[in-house]
């Protein structure tokens, strides 16, 4: 018997398993808008009660959409929406993952693997950010904020063997 109001159980769809490692399909949503409508795709809308009268409203959503209006081009994006209080009936897109793998936060057309519109916060007990060149450890820069210090290190060797503090 179902454990939730909607409980989908079936063998996973594995038709694309050879091409899409890690993708198993148990449920499918299919939108019927025209391929060139600008809204081709489908998604989930999450709703809930928002007042003591028991009224419902939309709160957030996840969508899968066709990225373009070109006939025969099936590049798709995954979008994430949330709604702020007082926003009215709409929700705002907060994050998008393009077919290229580029991720945009606060931006709908990211131009890099991670494209953030606005401030970025990294929080940790010893926050560090390391930027690598495509040759990994051979060329990189480390920003180290641990111990109340602010330091930049330049790495020019494997696993930091050629590291040098640039400034603090």
C-alpha positions as CSV (number, residue, x, y, z in Angstrom):
1,X,0.0,0.0,0.0
2,X,1.2,3.6,-0.6
3,X,3.1,5.3,2.2
4,X,2.3,8.8,0.8
5,X,-0.6,10.4,-1.2
6,X,1.5,9.8,-4.3
7,X,3.7,6.8,-4.1
8,X,5.2,5.6,-7.4
9,X,6.8,2.2,-7.5
10,X,8.0,0.4,-10.6
11,X,11.0,-1.1,-12.2
12,X,13.4,1.7,-13.3
13,X,13.4,2.8,-16.9
14,X,17.0,2.0,-18.1
15,X,16.7,2.5,-21.9
16,X,19.3,5.3,-21.7
17,X,21.5,3.6,-19.0
18,X,24.4,3.1,-21.3
19,X,24.5,6.8,-22.3
20,X,23.5,8.4,-19.0
21,X,25.4,6.9,-16.1
22,X,23.5,7.4,-12.8
23,X,20.2,8.2,-14.4
24,X,17.3,5.9,-13.6
25,X,13.7,6.9,-14.3
26,X,10.8,5.8,-12.1
27,X,8.4,8.6,-13.0
28,X,8.0,10.9,-16.0
29,X,6.3,14.3,-16.4
30,X,5.6,15.3,-20.0
31,X,4.5,18.8,-21.1
32,X,2.4,19.3,-24.2
33,X,3.4,22.8,-25.2
34,X,4.7,23.3,-28.7
35,X,8.5,22.8,-29.2
36,X,8.9,26.4,-30.2
37,X,6.6,28.0,-27.5
38,X,9.3,29.0,-25.1
39,X,7.6,27.0,-22.4
40,X,8.1,23.4,-23.7
41,X,8.9,21.1,-20.8
42,X,7.4,20.1,-17.5
43,X,7.9,20.5,-13.8
44,X,6.8,20.1,-10.3
45,X,5.1,22.9,-8.3
46,X,5.3,22.7,-4.5
47,X,2.4,24.2,-2.6
48,X,1.3,24.4,1.0
49,X,-0.9,26.2,3.5
50,X,0.2,29.7,4.3
51,X,-2.3,31.1,6.8
52,X,-4.5,30.0,9.7
53,X,-7.6,29.9,7.3
54,X,-6.0,26.9,5.6
55,X,-5.5,28.6,2.2
56,X,-2.9,27.1,-0.1
57,X,-0.4,28.8,-2.3
58,X,2.6,27.9,-4.5
59,X,5.9,28.0,-2.7
60,X,8.6,26.6,-5.0
61,X,9.1,24.6,-8.2
62,X,11.5,22.6,-10.2
63,X,11.2,22.6,-14.0
64,X,12.8,20.9,-17.0
65,X,12.6,22.9,-20.1
66,X,13.7,23.0,-23.7
67,X,16.5,25.6,-24.0
68,X,15.6,26.8,-27.5
69,X,12.9,27.0,-30.1
70,X,14.8,25.2,-32.8
71,X,13.0,22.2,-34.4
72,X,14.8,19.0,-33.7
73,X,17.1,20.5,-31.0
74,X,16.3,18.9,-27.6
75,X,18.9,20.6,-25.4
76,X,17.3,20.9,-22.0
77,X,17.8,22.8,-18.7
78,X,16.8,22.2,-15.1
79,X,15.4,25.2,-13.3
80,X,14.7,25.9,-9.6
81,X,12.2,28.5,-8.4
82,X,11.3,29.9,-5.0
83,X,8.8,32.5,-3.9
84,X,9.3,35.4,-1.5
85,X,6.5,36.8,0.8
86,X,4.6,39.5,-0.9
87,X,5.7,38.5,-4.4
88,X,2.2,38.0,-5.7
89,X,1.3,35.0,-7.8
90,X,4.8,34.5,-9.4
91,X,8.0,32.8,-8.3
92,X,11.5,33.7,-9.2
93,X,14.1,31.5,-10.8
94,X,17.0,31.1,-8.4
95,X,19.2,28.5,-10.2
96,X,19.5,26.9,-13.6
97,X,21.6,24.1,-14.9
98,X,22.1,24.3,-18.7
99,X,22.6,21.3,-21.0
100,X,26.2,22.4,-21.2
101,X,26.5,21.7,-17.4
102,X,26.9,25.3,-16.7
103,X,25.2,26.3,-13.4
104,X,23.8,29.8,-12.9
105,X,22.7,31.1,-9.5
106,X,20.7,34.3,-9.8
107,X,21.4,34.2,-13.6
108,X,19.5,32.4,-16.3
109,X,22.2,32.2,-18.9
110,X,25.4,31.2,-17.1
111,X,28.7,31.6,-19.1
112,X,30.9,29.5,-16.9
113,X,30.7,26.1,-15.0
114,X,29.5,28.2,-11.9
115,X,28.2,31.7,-12.6
116,X,26.9,33.5,-9.5
117,X,25.1,36.9,-9.7
118,X,25.7,38.5,-6.4
119,X,27.9,37.8,-3.4
120,X,29.3,34.3,-2.7
121,X,29.8,33.1,0.8
122,X,32.0,30.3,1.9
123,X,31.7,29.4,5.5
124,X,33.9,26.9,7.4
125,X,36.0,26.6,10.5
126,X,39.1,27.2,8.3
127,X,37.8,28.6,5.0
128,X,40.0,28.1,2.0
129,X,39.3,28.5,-1.7
130,X,41.7,26.9,-4.2
131,X,41.7,27.7,-7.9
132,X,43.2,25.2,-10.2
133,X,44.4,25.4,-13.7
134,X,43.5,22.5,-16.0
135,X,46.8,20.7,-15.0
136,X,45.4,20.4,-11.4
137,X,48.0,20.8,-8.7
138,X,50.8,22.0,-11.0
139,X,49.4,25.6,-11.1
140,X,47.0,26.9,-8.6
141,X,46.3,29.7,-6.1
142,X,45.0,29.1,-2.6
143,X,43.2,31.8,-0.6
144,X,43.5,30.8,3.1
145,X,41.4,32.6,5.7
146,X,42.1,30.3,8.6
147,X,43.4,31.4,12.0
148,X,42.2,35.0,11.5
149,X,44.8,35.6,8.7
150,X,44.2,36.3,5.0
151,X,46.9,34.7,2.8
152,X,47.4,33.9,-0.8
153,X,49.6,31.0,-1.9
154,X,50.9,30.3,-5.3
155,X,51.4,26.6,-6.1
156,X,53.8,25.6,-8.9
157,X,54.4,21.9,-8.1
158,X,52.5,18.7,-7.6
159,X,50.6,18.5,-4.3
160,X,51.9,21.9,-3.2
161,X,55.6,21.0,-3.2
162,X,56.4,24.3,-4.9
163,X,54.1,26.5,-2.8
164,X,55.0,30.0,-1.8
165,X,53.1,32.7,0.1
166,X,52.4,35.6,-2.2
167,X,51.0,38.0,0.4
168,X,49.0,38.3,3.6
